[in-house]
Amino acid sequence: MDEEIRVPVSLPLDSDGFLRRECPTCEEEFKWFSHAEGDDDAEPASQYFCPLCGAPAGLDSWWTPAQLEYGFGSAGGALDQAMKDALTDAFKGIKGMKFEPNSSFSLDIETPDPLIEPDDMVIVEPPCHPNEPLKVPEASTERVFCLICGAQFAA
């Protein structure tokens, strides 16, 4: 059974359309603008640079602990049903083995409370990539690094 189970998880944006991120190097939080899928203004990248410390990291390295916890918890309900379906298929035809929708099989994964994204931090626009604005803590605006190229600038 080499099936892949994909569970979409939506993360909240603040009222300006920014998504909270955490640098895997300095572990400080900032926000980047969330472009709509297929948006021509989005800059393609193979890695991103932390706007606070300038360290590069891969595209999937920027989750906050709260986002990871929420994502795994949100996937739990879908995984529970997927396991029931997989077991039903695996044992289909074996006399007396049934996994009905109301069976006692459960992974006991709780669905977390929804995340709420506060309207904090200040917007900064890198001069080199103005289509990729960021939000950083107000105390961090003197030295900011571009998310796309890592160039340093002052806001």
Secondary structure, DSSP 8 states (H G I E B T S, - for coil): --------------TTSEEEEE-TTT--EEEEE---TT-TTS---SEEE-TTT--EEETT----HHHHHHHHHHHHHHHHHHHHHHHHHHTTTSTT----TTSS----------------SEEE--SS-TTS-EEE-GGG-SSEE-TTT--EE--
